[in-house]
Amino acid sequence: MNRPYLGEFEELVLLTVAMLNGQAYGVTILEGIETQTGRTVSLSAIHATLQRLEEKGYLKSQMGGATAERGGRRKRFFSVTVGGSRALQEIHTTRNHLWNQIQKTGVV
């Protein structure tokens, strides 16, 4: 199995989708990232990244129902796939290992 490659922003989006647990769509993901990181992000960057993560097999999406507040438009909800969960776990394990090694040096 190939090791997952995720850019930093892809990782943030994937983590946020996992955190939102079934309530992840463009705006909630944007708000989640901005709240958790203090960074300003654009909705177009979120949408492009969601599409990439779906193409990589880390996310899946489904359309929600139409609502009057959205002018009859439907939301696309995203959830993490088994492959996405594996990628997140591997990234988490790798980062923890690196931090443990750094702490042994006394640098941090």
DRENDOBA-855031 format. One record per atom (N, C-alpha, C, O): chain; atom name; x, y, z. Coordinates in pm, whole numbers, plus 50000, padded with zeros to 5 digits. Example, Ala and Ser with C-alpha at 12.3 -4.5 7.8 and 13.67 -1.06 7.14 Angstrom:
chain|name|east|north|up
A|N|51319|49431|50780
A|CA|51230|49550|50780
A|C|51320|49670|50780
A|O|51424|49668|50846
A|N|51285|49775|50708
A|CA|51367|49894|50714
A|C|51290|50003|50787
A|O|51341|50114|50804
! end
This chain:
chain|name|east|north|up
A|N|50084|49882|50000
A|CA|50000|50000|50000
A|C|50088|50124|50000
A|O|50185|50132|50075
A|N|50056|50220|49918
A|CA|50131|50344|49912
A|C|50104|50427|50036
A|O|49994|50427|50091
A|N|50206|50496|50079
A|CA|50190|50586|50192
A|C|50111|50708|50144
A|O|50132|50755|50033
A|N|50022|50757|50227
A|CA|49943|50873|50185
A|C|50029|50999|50180
A|O|50115|51020|50265
A|N|50004|51081|50080
A|CA|50067|51212|50077
A|C|49955|51314|50085
A|O|49866|51319|50001
A|N|49963|51396|50187
A|CA|49868|51505|50202
A|C|49947|51632|50226
A|O|50039|51636|50308
A|N|49911|51737|50153
A|CA|49966|51867|50183
A|C|49908|51917|50315
A|O|49811|51861|50365
A|N|49968|52020|50369
A|CA|49924|52071|50500
A|C|49778|52114|50497
A|O|49703|52085|50591
A|N|49735|52184|50393
A|CA|49597|52229|50386
A|C|49502|52111|50367
A|O|49393|52109|50423
A|N|49544|52013|50286
A|CA|49462|51892|50270
A|C|49443|51822|50404
A|O|49333|51775|50436
A|N|49549|51816|50481
A|CA|49540|51754|50614
A|C|49443|51830|50703
A|O|49362|51769|50773
A|N|49450|51963|50702
A|CA|49357|52043|50782
A|C|49212|52020|50741
A|O|49124|52007|50826
A|N|49187|52014|50611
A|CA|49050|51990|50562
A|C|49003|51852|50604
A|O|48891|51837|50653
A|N|49087|51751|50586
A|CA|49049|51614|50622
A|C|49023|51602|50772
A|O|48926|51539|50813
A|N|49108|51662|50853
A|CA|49088|51661|50999
A|C|48958|51732|51037
A|O|48885|51686|51125
A|N|48929|51842|50971
A|CA|48808|51918|51002
A|C|48683|51841|50963
A|O|48584|51842|51036
A|N|48686|51774|50848
A|CA|48572|51691|50807
A|C|48549|51583|50912
A|O|48435|51556|50950
A|N|48657|51520|50959
A|CA|48644|51417|51063
A|C|48586|51476|51191
A|O|48500|51416|51254
A|N|48633|51594|51229
A|CA|48586|51660|51351
A|C|48437|51695|51343
A|O|48366|51687|51443
A|N|48390|51733|51224
A|CA|48250|51774|51207
A|C|48154|51654|51200
A|O|48033|51671|51213
A|N|48207|51535|51180
A|CA|48133|51410|51194
A|C|47991|51412|51138
A|O|47893|51406|51212
A|N|47982|51421|51006
A|CA|47851|51413|50941
A|C|47788|51548|50910
A|O|47689|51554|50837
A|N|47843|51655|50963
A|CA|47789|51790|50939
A|C|47886|51875|50858
A|O|47882|51998|50865
A|N|47973|51810|50782
A|CA|48077|51882|50708
A|C|48031|51918|50568
A|O|48005|51830|50485
A|N|48021|52046|50542
A|CA|48001|52098|50406
A|C|48085|52224|50396
A|O|48143|52268|50496
A|N|48094|52282|50279
A|CA|48187|52391|50254
A|C|48200|52494|50365
A|O|48311|52519|50414
A|N|48089|52554|50404
A|CA|48093|52664|50502
A|C|48133|52614|50641
A|O|48211|52681|50709
A|N|48082|52499|50685
A|CA|48118|52450|50819
A|C|48265|52411|50824
A|O|48330|52426|50927
A|N|48318|52361|50713
A|CA|48460|52326|50707
A|C|48543|52453|50715
A|O|48641|52459|50790
A|N|48506|52555|50638
A|CA|48576|52683|50642
A|C|48575|52740|50784
A|O|48680|52780|50835
A|N|48459|52743|50846
A|CA|48448|52798|50982
A|C|48530|52715|51081
A|O|48593|52770|51171
A|N|48528|52584|51065
A|CA|48606|52497|51153
A|C|48755|52524|51143
A|O|48824|52534|51244
A|N|48804|52535|51021
A|CA|48947|52561|51003
A|C|48984|52698|51059
A|O|49084|52712|51128
A|N|48902|52799|51029
A|CA|48933|52934|51079
A|C|48929|52938|51232
A|O|49013|53003|51294
A|N|48832|52870|51293
A|CA|48821|52868|51439
A|C|48938|52794|51503
A|O|48995|52841|51601
A|N|48972|52679|51448
A|CA|49075|52595|51509
A|C|49217|52646|51484
A|O|49306|52622|51566
A|N|49239|52716|51372
A|CA|49376|52758|51338
A|C|49400|52908|51346
A|O|49514|52953|51353
A|N|49292|52987|51345
A|CA|49308|53132|51342
A|C|49347|53185|51206
A|O|49379|53303|51192
A|N|49346|53099|51105
A|CA|49381|53139|50969
A|C|49256|53176|50891
A|O|49148|53123|50917
A|N|49271|53266|50796
A|CA|49163|53300|50705
A|C|49181|53215|50579
A|O|49289|53213|50521
A|N|49074|53147|50539
A|CA|49080|53064|50418
A|C|48963|53100|50328
A|O|48862|53154|50374
A|N|48977|53071|50200
A|CA|48869|53103|50106
A|C|48785|52979|50081
A|O|48833|52866|50087
A|N|48658|53002|50053
A|CA|48568|52892|50023
A|C|48610|52820|49897
A|O|48594|52698|49886
A|N|48665|52893|49800
A|CA|48709|52827|49676
A|C|48827|52732|49704
A|O|48836|52627|49641
A|N|48915|52768|49796
A|CA|49026|52678|49833
A|C|48972|52553|49901
A|O|49021|52442|49879
A|N|48869|52571|49985
A|CA|48806|52456|50051
A|C|48747|52363|49946
A|O|48771|52242|49950
A|N|48669|52418|49853
A|CA|48603|52335|49752
A|C|48704|52261|49664
A|O|48684|52143|49634
A|N|48810|52328|49623
A|CA|48912|52262|49541
A|C|48978|52148|49618
A|O|49005|52042|49561
A|N|49004|52169|49745
A|CA|49068|52067|49827
A|C|48974|51950|49853
A|O|49017|51835|49851
A|N|48846|51979|49876
A|CA|48749|51872|49893
A|C|48743|51783|49769
A|O|48738|51660|49780
A|N|48745|51845|49653
A|CA|48741|51768|49528
A|C|48865|51679|49516
A|O|48854|51562|49479
A|N|48983|51735|49547
A|CA|49107|51657|49541
A|C|49104|51540|49638
A|O|49143|51429|49602
A|N|49058|51564|49760
A|CA|49053|51457|49860
A|C|48952|51349|49822
A|O|48973|51231|49851
A|N|48845|51389|49756
A|CA|48747|51291|49709
A|C|48809|51208|49596
A|O|48790|51086|49591
A|N|48883|51272|49506
A|CA|48950|51200|49397
A|C|49055|51103|49450
A|O|49076|50996|49392
A|N|49122|51139|49560
A|CA|49222|51051|49621
A|C|49158|50936|49698
A|O|49226|50842|49738
A|N|49027|50944|49718
A|CA|48956|50839|49791
A|C|48953|50857|49941
A|O|48917|50765|50014
A|N|48992|50975|49990
A|CA|48994|51001|50133
A|C|48861|51055|50186
A|O|48834|51048|50306
A|N|48779|51108|50097
A|CA|48648|51160|50134
A|C|48543|51103|50040
A|O|48573|51062|49928
A|N|48420|51101|50088
A|CA|48305|51073|50001
A|C|48203|51182|50031
A|O|48208|51246|50136
A|N|48110|51202|49938
A|CA|48011|51307|49958
A|C|47874|51258|49920
A|O|47857|51162|49844
A|N|47776|51326|49975
A|CA|47637|51300|49939
A|C|47561|51430|49949
A|O|47595|51519|50027
A|N|47458|51441|49868
A|CA|47378|51563|49865
A|C|47273|51558|49976
A|O|47206|51457|49995
A|N|47260|51669|50048
A|CA|47155|51683|50148
A|C|47028|51735|50082
A|O|47025|51758|49961
A|N|46926|51753|50160
A|CA|46799|51803|50108
A|C|46804|51952|50077
A|O|46886|52025|50133
A|N|46717|51995|49989
A|CA|46705|52138|49955
A|C|46640|52211|50072
A|O|46551|52158|50138
A|N|46684|52334|50096
A|CA|46626|52414|50203
A|C|46587|52551|50150
A|O|46649|52603|50057
A|N|46484|52608|50211
A|CA|46438|52742|50171
A|C|46546|52846|50198
A|O|46562|52940|50120
A|N|46619|52831|50309
A|CA|46722|52929|50344
A|C|46834|52934|50240
A|O|46907|53033|50233
A|N|46849|52829|50161
A|CA|46951|52826|50056
A|C|46888|52846|49919
A|O|46951|52815|49817
A|N|46767|52896|49915
A|CA|46700|52920|49788
A|C|46670|52792|49712
A|O|46669|52790|49589
A|N|46645|52685|49786
A|CA|46614|52556|49724
A|C|46735|52476|49683
A|O|46721|52365|49630
A|N|46855|52529|49706
A|CA|46977|52455|49671
A|C|47010|52353|49779
A|O|46973|52369|49896
A|N|47077|52248|49738
A|CA|47115|52142|49831
A|C|47261|52156|49872
A|O|47343|52207|49796
A|N|47293|52112|49994
A|CA|47431|52111|50043
A|C|47493|51977|50008
A|O|47426|51874|50007
A|N|47623|51979|49980
A|CA|47699|51855|49962
A|C|47773|51829|50093
A|O|47860|51906|50133
A|N|47738|51719|50159
A|CA|47800|51681|50286
A|C|47914|51584|50260
A|O|47904|51495|50175
A|N|48022|51601|50334
A|CA|48141|51517|50317
A|C|48166|51434|50442
A|O|48137|51477|50554
A|N|48220|51315|50421
A|CA|48260|51229|50532
A|C|48390|51159|50494
A|O|48423|51143|50376
A|N|48463|51118|50595
A|CA|48593|51053|50577
A|C|48570|50906|50543
A|O|48489|50839|50607
A|N|48641|50856|50443
A|CA|48633|50714|50405
A|C|48728|50632|50492
A|O|48804|50687|50573
A|N|48723|50502|50476
A|CA|48817|50414|50546
A|C|48960|50451|50508
A|O|49048|50455|50594
A|N|48984|50477|50379
A|CA|49117|50518|50335
A|C|49160|50649|50397
A|O|49277|50666|50431
A|N|49066|50742|50411
A|CA|49096|50869|50475
A|C|49129|50852|50622
A|O|49218|50918|50675
A|N|49057|50763|50689
A|CA|49085|50734|50831
A|C|49224|50674|50846
A|O|49298|50709|50938
A|N|49258|50583|50756
A|CA|49392|50521|50760
A|C|49500|50627|50739
A|O|49602|50629|50809
A|N|49477|50716|50643
A|CA|49575|50821|50615
A|C|49593|50911|50737
A|O|49706|50945|50772
A|N|49483|50949|50801
A|CA|49492|51034|50920
A|C|49566|50962|51033
A|O|49648|51024|51102
A|N|49539|50834|51051
A|CA|49606|50758|51156
A|C|49756|50749|51129
A|O|49837|50764|51220
A|N|49791|50724|51005
A|CA|49933|50713|50970
A|C|50005|50847|50990
A|O|50116|50851|51042
A|N|49941|50955|50950
A|CA|50000|51087|50968
A|C|50016|51117|51117
A|O|50119|51169|51160
A|N|49915|51084|51195
A|CA|49919|51106|51340
A|C|50035|51028|51403
A|O|50110|51082|51484
A|N|50049|50902|51365
A|CA|50155|50817|51418
A|C|50292|50873|51381
A|O|50382|50879|51465
A|N|50309|50913|51256
A|CA|50436|50968|51209
A|C|50471|51096|51284
A|O|50585|51114|51328
A|N|50374|51185|51298
A|CA|50400|51312|51369
A|C|50435|51287|51515
A|O|50527|51349|51569
A|N|50362|51196|51581
A|CA|50393|51164|51721
A|C|50534|51108|51734
A|O|50607|51145|51826
A|N|50573|51020|51642
A|CA|50708|50962|51645
A|C|50813|51073|51631
A|O|50911|51076|51705
A|N|50791|51163|51536
A|CA|50886|51272|51516
A|C|50894|51362|51639
A|O|51004|51401|51680
A|N|50780|51396|51697
A|CA|50780|51481|51817
A|C|50851|51412|51933
A|O|50924|51476|52009
A|N|50831|51283|51947
A|CA|50901|51209|52053
A|C|51052|51215|52033
A|O|51127|51231|52130
A|N|51096|51203|51909
A|CA|51240|51211|51880
A|C|51293|51351|51907
A|O|51403|51367|51960
A|N|51217|51453|51870
A|CA|51259|51591|51894
A|C|51271|51618|52043
A|O|51366|51681|52088
A|N|51174|51571|52120
A|CA|51176|51594|52265
A|C|51297|51529|52330
A|O|51349|51580|52430
A|N|51343|51418|52277
A|CA|51462|51351|52330
A|C|51587|51436|52312
A|O|51682|51424|52389
A|N|51587|51522|52210
A|CA|51703|51607|52184
A|C|51708|51727|52277
A|O|51813|51788|52295
A|N|51593|51761|52336
A|CA|51587|51878|52423
A|C|51569|52009|52348
A|O|51571|52115|52410
A|N|51553|52003|52217
A|CA|51535|52125|52137
A|C|51401|52190|52171
A|O|51390|52313|52175
A|N|51301|52108|52193
A|CA|51167|52160|52225
A|C|51124|52106|52359
A|O|51015|52137|52407
! end
